[in-house]
Amino acid sequence: MNNYVKQFLKGPWLRRAAYYMSSPKRMSKLVALVREYAGQKGLAKVRDELQLLSLMARDVATGRYREYKVGSILLAVAALVYVVSPLDVVPDFLIGLGLLDDAAIVAWAFARLSSEVERYRKNLNPGNNTSSNPDALTADSDQ
């Protein structure tokens, strides 16, 4: 386990994730922020993973995905909160380094959540292009 992950697990991220998860409105705002951040160059290698975690979190918040393990979603949301936070282990304003820790946390969380992600993919409704389309990562209305 690298230092970024150790710092992530010691930090306030799981507590902040629980705060976001307690409100669909906050989750929608978080997903919208993640969409903005996902386009940054430093996150290019984990962009697909970041977007899929965001879609999964959005679908939990809106009730579209119900067969999840709470701990798994909490970890996914914690990773998303970490990414959008400008003051994490390596602050985002440090050019060249600021997004390195974000990418490492997303990659680690995605690998750790592989069984949950697979369950999410299986539960997607094939006729519902909104859930499986990364371009549909816009925040839902205040639910």
MDTraj code that builds the backbone (N, CA, C; nanometers):
import mdtraj as md
import numpy as np

residues = "MET ASN ASN TYR VAL LYS GLN PHE LEU LYS GLY PRO TRP LEU ARG ARG ALA ALA TYR TYR MET SER SER PRO LYS ARG MET SER LYS LEU VAL ALA LEU VAL ARG GLU TYR ALA GLY GLN LYS GLY LEU ALA LYS VAL ARG ASP GLU LEU GLN LEU LEU SER LEU MET ALA ARG ASP VAL ALA THR GLY ARG TYR ARG GLU TYR LYS VAL GLY SER ILE LEU LEU ALA VAL ALA ALA LEU VAL TYR VAL VAL SER PRO LEU ASP VAL VAL PRO ASP PHE LEU ILE GLY LEU GLY LEU LEU ASP ASP ALA ALA ILE VAL ALA TRP ALA PHE ALA ARG LEU SER SER GLU VAL GLU ARG TYR ARG LYS ASN LEU ASN PRO GLY ASN ASN THR SER SER ASN PRO ASP ALA LEU THR ALA ASP SER ASP GLN".split()
xyz = np.array([
    [0.0859, -0.1175, 0.0000],
    [0.0000, 0.0000, 0.0000],
    [0.0907, 0.1240, 0.0000],
    [0.0663, 0.2151, -0.0952],
    [0.1527, 0.3324, -0.1033],
    [0.1131, 0.4386, -0.0007],
    [0.1993, 0.5398, 0.0114],
    [0.1761, 0.6450, 0.1111],
    [0.0477, 0.7222, 0.0871],
    [0.0117, 0.7436, -0.0400],
    [-0.1121, 0.8156, -0.0695],
    [-0.2314, 0.7422, -0.0106],
    [-0.2338, 0.6114, -0.0274],
    [-0.3452, 0.5312, 0.0234],
    [-0.3460, 0.5334, 0.1762],
    [-0.2296, 0.5217, 0.2378],
    [-0.2223, 0.5262, 0.3844],
    [-0.2763, 0.6595, 0.4369],
    [-0.2352, 0.7691, 0.3736],
    [-0.2838, 0.9006, 0.4156],
    [-0.4337, 0.9140, 0.3916],
    [-0.4790, 0.8609, 0.2806],
    [-0.6223, 0.8634, 0.2481],
    [-0.7025, 0.7918, 0.3568],
    [-0.6584, 0.6721, 0.3948],
    [-0.7316, 0.5944, 0.4943],
    [-0.7267, 0.6573, 0.6331],
    [-0.6233, 0.7329, 0.6624],
    [-0.6116, 0.8002, 0.7917],
    [-0.6873, 0.9325, 0.7955],
    [-0.7172, 0.9865, 0.6787],
    [-0.7777, 1.1188, 0.6691],
    [-0.9280, 1.1190, 0.6934],
    [-0.9899, 1.2337, 0.6712],
    [-1.1328, 1.2528, 0.6992],
    [-1.2257, 1.2074, 0.5863],
    [-1.1739, 1.1391, 0.4858],
    [-1.2481, 1.1144, 0.3621],
    [-1.3692, 1.0237, 0.3798],
    [-1.3595, 0.9221, 0.4619],
    [-1.4751, 0.8339, 0.4833],
    [-1.5866, 0.9080, 0.5574],
    [-1.5494, 0.9904, 0.6527],
    [-1.6479, 1.0707, 0.7260],
    [-1.7157, 1.1711, 0.6318],
    [-1.6374, 1.2319, 0.5446],
    [-1.6944, 1.3262, 0.4477],
    [-1.7840, 1.2535, 0.3476],
    [-1.7451, 1.1324, 0.3115],
    [-1.8280, 1.0535, 0.2196],
    [-1.9643, 1.0246, 0.2819],
    [-1.9660, 0.9904, 0.4099],
    [-2.0932, 0.9636, 0.4788],
    [-2.1806, 1.0886, 0.4780],
    [-2.1198, 1.2041, 0.4936],
    [-2.1936, 1.3305, 0.4883],
    [-2.2596, 1.3481, 0.3514],
    [-2.1837, 1.3250, 0.2446],
    [-2.2397, 1.3383, 0.1096],
    [-2.3477, 1.2345, 0.0845],
    [-2.3261, 1.1136, 0.1315],
    [-2.4217, 1.0055, 0.1065],
    [-2.5540, 1.0267, 0.1791],
    [-2.5548, 1.1104, 0.2793],
    [-2.6782, 1.1324, 0.3558],
    [-2.7783, 1.2214, 0.2822],
    [-2.7403, 1.2734, 0.1662],
    [-2.8288, 1.3633, 0.0929],
    [-2.8133, 1.3458, -0.0579],
    [-2.9206, 1.3075, -0.1271],
    [-2.9123, 1.2975, -0.2733],
    [-2.8710, 1.4301, -0.3389],
    [-2.9122, 1.5403, -0.2801],
    [-2.8756, 1.6715, -0.3352],
    [-2.7244, 1.6926, -0.3276],
    [-2.6644, 1.6585, -0.2142],
    [-2.5185, 1.6712, -0.2003],
    [-2.4465, 1.5756, -0.2945],
    [-2.5011, 1.4545, -0.3095],
    [-2.4407, 1.3574, -0.4008],
    [-2.4443, 1.4099, -0.5442],
    [-2.5549, 1.4729, -0.5824],
    [-2.5648, 1.5292, -0.7173],
    [-2.4600, 1.6377, -0.7384],
    [-2.4395, 1.7205, -0.6380],
    [-2.3371, 1.8249, -0.6484],
    [-2.1975, 1.7641, -0.6589],
    [-2.1732, 1.6585, -0.5814],
    [-2.0440, 1.5913, -0.5870],
    [-2.0195, 1.5328, -0.7260],
    [-2.1187, 1.4662, -0.7808],
    [-2.1048, 1.4062, -0.9139],
    [-2.0771, 1.5143, -1.0184],
    [-2.1422, 1.6289, -1.0058],
    [-2.1171, 1.7396, -1.0990],
    [-1.9728, 1.7890, -1.0862],
    [-1.9222, 1.7986, -0.9640],
    [-1.7826, 1.8401, -0.9438],
    [-1.6857, 1.7380, -1.0029],
    [-1.7162, 1.6111, -0.9848],
    [-1.6294, 1.5063, -1.0388],
    [-1.6253, 1.5156, -1.1906],
    [-1.7376, 1.5438, -1.2504],
    [-1.7413, 1.5578, -1.3973],
    [-1.6448, 1.6673, -1.4430],
    [-1.6423, 1.7782, -1.3708],
    [-1.5501, 1.8861, -1.4048],
    [-1.4044, 1.8420, -1.3891],
    [-1.3746, 1.7759, -1.2786],
    [-1.2381, 1.7334, -1.2505],
    [-1.1901, 1.6232, -1.3445],
    [-1.2798, 1.5384, -1.3902],
    [-1.2423, 1.4223, -1.4723],
    [-1.1729, 1.4627, -1.6017],
    [-1.1940, 1.5843, -1.6471],
    [-1.1334, 1.6295, -1.7713],
    [-0.9898, 1.6767, -1.7587],
    [-0.9361, 1.6821, -1.6390],
    [-0.8003, 1.7323, -1.6200],
    [-0.6969, 1.6326, -1.6719],
    [-0.5900, 1.6874, -1.7294],
    [-0.4840, 1.6040, -1.7882],
    [-0.4275, 1.5031, -1.6897],
    [-0.4043, 1.5434, -1.5694],
    [-0.3419, 1.4556, -1.4699],
    [-0.4258, 1.3349, -1.4326],
    [-0.5525, 1.3364, -1.4716],
    [-0.6410, 1.2244, -1.4396],
    [-0.6743, 1.1391, -1.5616],
    [-0.6071, 1.1644, -1.6726],
    [-0.6386, 1.0955, -1.7980],
    [-0.6316, 0.9434, -1.7857],
    [-0.5352, 0.8920, -1.7124],
    [-0.5177, 0.7461, -1.7020],
    [-0.6279, 0.6787, -1.6199],
    [-0.6968, 0.7550, -1.5379],
    [-0.8032, 0.6958, -1.4543],
    [-0.9399, 0.7576, -1.4847],
    [-0.9506, 0.8275, -1.5962],
    [-1.0747, 0.8971, -1.6306],
    [-1.1942, 0.8013, -1.6367],
    [-1.1792, 0.6881, -1.7049],
    [-1.2909, 0.5934, -1.7169],
    [-1.3329, 0.5395, -1.5798],
    [-1.2343, 0.5059, -1.4971],
    [-1.2640, 0.4551, -1.3634],
    [-1.3337, 0.5610, -1.2795],
    [-1.2838, 0.6834, -1.2879],
    [-1.3424, 0.7941, -1.2133],
    [-1.4873, 0.8164, -1.2549],
    [-1.5131, 0.8137, -1.3834],
    [-1.6490, 0.8336, -1.4317],
    [-1.7407, 0.7190, -1.3912],
    [-1.6904, 0.5962, -1.3962],
    [-1.7742, 0.4832, -1.3567],
    [-1.8072, 0.4880, -1.2076],
    [-1.7098, 0.5223, -1.1248],
    [-1.7380, 0.5380, -0.9808],
    [-1.8410, 0.6476, -0.9583],
    [-1.8320, 0.7540, -1.0364],
    [-1.9286, 0.8636, -1.0244],
    [-2.0683, 0.8186, -1.0645],
    [-2.0766, 0.7443, -1.1732],
    [-2.2073, 0.6932, -1.2170],
    [-2.2673, 0.6008, -1.1117],
    [-2.1838, 0.5164, -1.0538],
    [-2.2311, 0.4247, -0.9515],
    [-2.2826, 0.5020, -0.8299],
    [-2.2072, 0.6028, -0.7870],
    [-2.2491, 0.6849, -0.6734],
    [-2.3788, 0.7585, -0.7043],
    [-2.3881, 0.8128, -0.8250],
    [-2.5105, 0.8823, -0.8654],
    [-2.6299, 0.7874, -0.8635],
    [-2.6099, 0.6672, -0.9167],
    [-2.7201, 0.5715, -0.9237],
    [-2.7608, 0.5207, -0.7860],
    [-2.6688, 0.5161, -0.6919],
    [-2.7049, 0.4829, -0.5539],
    [-2.7893, 0.5961, -0.4956],
    [-2.7436, 0.7199, -0.5155],
    [-2.8130, 0.8364, -0.4595],
    [-2.9541, 0.8520, -0.5152],
    [-2.9729, 0.8147, -0.6406],
    [-3.1047, 0.8315, -0.7030],
    [-3.1915, 0.7069, -0.6909],
    [-3.1364, 0.6001, -0.6330],
    [-3.2130, 0.4776, -0.6157],
    [-3.2111, 0.3852, -0.7364],
    [-3.1361, 0.4182, -0.8379],
    [-3.1277, 0.3318, -0.9564],
    [-3.0472, 0.2056, -0.9296],
    [-2.9526, 0.2150, -0.8368],
    [-2.8713, 0.0991, -0.8009],
    [-2.8925, 0.0738, -0.6524],
    [-2.9507, -0.0415, -0.6215],
    [-2.9885, -0.0704, -0.4835],
    [-2.9173, -0.1897, -0.4228],
    [-2.8614, -0.2747, -0.5051],
    [-2.8001, -0.3975, -0.4544],
    [-2.6508, -0.3772, -0.4327],
    [-2.6162, -0.2887, -0.3421],
    [-2.4770, -0.2542, -0.3176],
    [-2.4410, -0.2798, -0.1723],
    [-2.3132, -0.2892, -0.1484],
    [-2.2627, -0.2986, -0.0119],
    [-2.2311, -0.1565, 0.0335],
    [-2.2854, -0.1182, 0.1465],
    [-2.2690, 0.0187, 0.1953],
    [-2.1214, 0.0564, 0.2078],
    [-2.0401, -0.0328, 0.2611],
    [-1.8976, -0.0034, 0.2761],
    [-1.8285, 0.0232, 0.1439],
    [-1.8716, -0.0479, 0.0413],
    [-1.8123, -0.0276, -0.0916],
    [-1.8478, 0.1094, -0.1472],
    [-1.9734, 0.1462, -0.1352],
    [-2.0151, 0.2772, -0.1860],
    [-1.9509, 0.3880, -0.1037],
    [-1.9392, 0.3666, 0.0256],
    [-1.8732, 0.4656, 0.1111],
    [-1.7295, 0.4881, 0.0643],
    [-1.6589, 0.3803, 0.0323],
    [-1.5219, 0.3935, -0.0166],
    [-1.5184, 0.4634, -0.1523],
    [-1.6102, 0.4300, -0.2409],
    [-1.6156, 0.4945, -0.3726],
    [-1.6396, 0.6447, -0.3583],
    [-1.7345, 0.6807, -0.2744],
    [-1.7671, 0.8226, -0.2539],
    [-1.6500, 0.8934, -0.1858],
    [-1.5844, 0.8267, -0.0930],
    [-1.4671, 0.8872, -0.0279],
    [-1.3589, 0.9184, -0.1318],
    [-1.3377, 0.8287, -0.2258],
    [-1.2394, 0.8532, -0.3317],
    [-1.2811, 0.9727, -0.4171],
    [-1.4106, 0.9826, -0.4473],
    [-1.4599, 1.0959, -0.5266],
    [-1.4424, 1.2273, -0.4512],
    [-1.4741, 1.2269, -0.3226],
    [-1.4578, 1.3475, -0.2409],
    [-1.3104, 1.3876, -0.2374],
    [-1.2240, 1.2893, -0.2245],
    [-1.0804, 1.3154, -0.2226],
    [-1.0356, 1.3844, -0.3518],
    [-1.0839, 1.3332, -0.4633],
    [-1.0438, 1.3881, -0.5930],
    [-1.0841, 1.5341, -0.6077],
    [-1.2030, 1.5701, -0.5652],
    [-1.2490, 1.7080, -0.5849],
    [-1.1996, 1.8029, -0.4767],
    [-1.1392, 1.7498, -0.3724],
    [-1.0869, 1.8354, -0.2664],
    [-0.9542, 1.8962, -0.3090],
    [-0.9428, 2.0281, -0.3071],
    [-0.8161, 2.0908, -0.3460],
    [-0.7070, 2.0721, -0.2397],
    [-0.7463, 2.0377, -0.1176],
    [-0.6496, 2.0245, -0.0085],
    [-0.6434, 1.8801, 0.0387],
    [-0.5834, 1.7952, -0.0427],
    [-0.5652, 1.6568, -0.0031],
    [-0.4174, 1.6356, 0.0277],
    [-0.3674, 1.5143, 0.0201],
    [-0.2286, 1.4864, 0.0569],
    [-0.1313, 1.5712, -0.0233],
    [-0.1511, 1.5786, -0.1543],
    [-0.0696, 1.6658, -0.2400],
    [-0.1669, 1.7668, -0.3011],
    [-0.1643, 1.8922, -0.2550],
    [-0.2600, 1.9917, -0.3041],
    [-0.2599, 2.0032, -0.4563],
    [-0.3786, 2.0168, -0.5137],
    [-0.3961, 2.0167, -0.6583],
    [-0.3269, 2.1331, -0.7283],
    [-0.2987, 2.2406, -0.6560],
    [-0.2358, 2.3551, -0.7215],
    [-0.0866, 2.3320, -0.7489],
    [-0.0284, 2.2235, -0.6983],
    [0.1113, 2.1920, -0.7286],
    [0.1176, 2.1282, -0.8668],
    [0.1547, 2.2072, -0.9638],
    [0.1535, 2.1639, -1.1041],
    [0.2470, 2.0439, -1.1227],
    [0.1938, 1.9438, -1.1886],
    [0.2702, 1.8227, -1.2159],
    [0.2575, 1.7161, -1.1084],
    [0.2328, 1.7569, -0.9868],
    [0.2219, 1.6610, -0.8762],
    [0.0833, 1.6573, -0.8141],
    [0.0098, 1.7644, -0.8256],
    [-0.1161, 1.7793, -0.7535],
    [-0.2226, 1.6768, -0.7843],
    [-0.2216, 1.6215, -0.9039],
    [-0.3234, 1.5226, -0.9392],
    [-0.2708, 1.3802, -0.9319],
    [-0.1427, 1.3644, -0.9058],
    [-0.0829, 1.2319, -0.8974],
    [-0.1463, 1.1504, -0.7846],
    [-0.1630, 1.2115, -0.6697],
    [-0.2248, 1.1396, -0.5585],
    [-0.3714, 1.1091, -0.5876],
    [-0.4403, 1.2013, -0.6548],
    [-0.5803, 1.1774, -0.6902],
    [-0.5925, 1.0546, -0.7803],
    [-0.5077, 1.0477, -0.8817],
    [-0.5093, 0.9338, -0.9740],
    [-0.4770, 0.8043, -0.8998],
    [-0.3827, 0.8098, -0.8073],
    [-0.3458, 0.6900, -0.7304],
    [-0.4629, 0.6419, -0.6441],
    [-0.5338, 0.7339, -0.5832],
    [-0.6476, 0.6964, -0.4982],
    [-0.7599, 0.6376, -0.5830],
    [-0.7884, 0.6976, -0.6976],
    [-0.8936, 0.6448, -0.7857],
    [-0.8574, 0.5039, -0.8324],
    [-0.7343, 0.4860, -0.8769],
    [-0.6909, 0.3538, -0.9241],
    [-0.6990, 0.2504, -0.8120],
    [-0.6539, 0.2868, -0.6940],
    [-0.6586, 0.1951, -0.5793],
    [-0.8030, 0.1618, -0.5427],
    [-0.8882, 0.2638, -0.5322],
    [-1.0280, 0.2405, -0.4951],
    [-1.0981, 0.1542, -0.5997],
    [-1.0721, 0.1816, -0.7259],
    [-1.1363, 0.1055, -0.8324],
    [-1.0958, -0.0415, -0.8248],
    [-0.9670, -0.0671, -0.8024],
    [-0.9195, -0.2051, -0.7893],
    [-0.9801, -0.2720, -0.6665],
    [-0.9864, -0.1990, -0.5583],
    [-1.0424, -0.2522, -0.4329],
    [-1.1913, -0.2820, -0.4465],
    [-1.2587, -0.2070, -0.5305],
    [-1.4033, -0.2196, -0.5476],
    [-1.4421, -0.3010, -0.6706],
    [-1.3508, -0.3795, -0.7223],
    [-1.3762, -0.4503, -0.8482],
    [-1.5021, -0.5366, -0.8437],
    [-1.5283, -0.6058, -0.7326],
    [-1.6487, -0.6902, -0.7271],
    [-1.7753, -0.6041, -0.7224],
    [-1.7694, -0.4903, -0.6535],
    [-1.8856, -0.4001, -0.6493],
    [-1.9091, -0.3390, -0.7867],
    [-1.8033, -0.2996, -0.8539],
    [-1.8162, -0.2411, -0.9873],
    [-1.8752, -0.3435, -1.0840],
    [-1.8311, -0.4672, -1.0731],
    [-1.8849, -0.5721, -1.1592],
    [-2.0336, -0.5959, -1.1309],
    [-2.0712, -0.5955, -1.0033],
    [-2.2125, -0.6104, -0.9658],
    [-2.2941, -0.4930, -1.0211],
    [-2.2381, -0.3734, -1.0130],
    [-2.3054, -0.2549, -1.0670],
    [-2.3265, -0.2688, -1.2172],
    [-2.2223, -0.3100, -1.2870],
    [-2.2342, -0.3262, -1.4326],
    [-2.3421, -0.4281, -1.4687],
    [-2.3504, -0.5366, -1.3938],
    [-2.4510, -0.6403, -1.4208],
    [-2.5922, -0.5905, -1.3923],
    [-2.6046, -0.4973, -1.2984],
    [-2.7362, -0.4456, -1.2617],
    [-2.7848, -0.3323, -1.3499],
    [-2.6968, -0.2822, -1.4372],
    [-2.7395, -0.1757, -1.5274],
    [-2.8479, -0.2284, -1.6201],
    [-2.9466, -0.1484, -1.6415],
    [-3.0520, -0.1839, -1.7361],
    [-2.9996, -0.1578, -1.8761],
    [-2.9877, -0.2622, -1.9597],
    [-2.9311, -0.2424, -2.0940],
    [-3.0073, -0.1387, -2.1766],
    [-3.1340, -0.1184, -2.1495],
    [-3.2124, -0.0211, -2.2254],
    [-3.1994, 0.1198, -2.1724],
    [-3.1300, 0.1369, -2.0618],
    [-3.1171, 0.2686, -2.0000],
    [-2.9789, 0.3244, -2.0300],
    [-2.9642, 0.3979, -2.1367],
    [-2.8342, 0.4521, -2.1774],
    [-2.7818, 0.5573, -2.0818],
    [-2.8669, 0.6167, -1.9993],
    [-2.8223, 0.7214, -1.9075],
    [-2.7210, 0.6676, -1.8082],
    [-2.7480, 0.5507, -1.7497],
    [-2.6591, 0.4980, -1.6472],
    [-2.5262, 0.4518, -1.7031],
    [-2.5238, 0.4037, -1.8263],
    [-2.4000, 0.3493, -1.8790],
    [-2.3227, 0.4480, -1.9652],
    [-2.3747, 0.5674, -1.9834],
    [-2.3112, 0.6660, -2.0692],
    [-2.2341, 0.7667, -1.9845],
    [-2.0988, 0.7663, -1.9921],
    [-2.0212, 0.8604, -1.9127],
    [-2.0543, 1.0059, -1.9432],
    [-2.1035, 1.0355, -2.0634],
    [-2.1398, 1.1726, -2.0950],
    [-2.2662, 1.2153, -2.0223],
    [-2.3368, 1.1188, -1.9646],
    [-2.4604, 1.1482, -1.8918],
    [-2.4311, 1.1674, -1.7439],
    [-2.3101, 1.2069, -1.7114],
    [-2.2671, 1.2197, -1.5731],
    [-2.3153, 1.3493, -1.5095],
    [-2.4104, 1.4149, -1.5704],
    [-2.4600, 1.5387, -1.5137],
    [-2.5395, 1.5095, -1.3879],
    [-2.5416, 1.6043, -1.2994],
    [-2.6131, 1.5877, -1.1739],
    [-2.7624, 1.5842, -1.2000],
    [-2.8287, 1.4964, -1.1279],
    [-2.9735, 1.4916, -1.1355],
    [-3.0315, 1.6098, -1.0588],
    [-3.1562, 1.6359, -1.0809],
    [-3.2207, 1.7473, -1.0105],
    [-3.2256, 1.7189, -0.8620],
    [-3.2568, 1.8178, -0.7843],
    [-3.2596, 1.8066, -0.6384],
    [-3.3640, 1.7044, -0.5979],
    [-3.3175, 1.5839, -0.5692],
    [-3.4096, 1.4767, -0.5308],
    [-3.4074, 1.4570, -0.3836],
])
top = md.Topology()
chain = top.add_chain()
for i, resn in enumerate(residues, 1):
    res = top.add_residue(resn, chain, resSeq=i)
    for name in ("N", "CA", "C"):
        top.add_atom(name, md.element.get_by_symbol(name[0]), res)
traj = md.Trajectory(xyz[None], top)
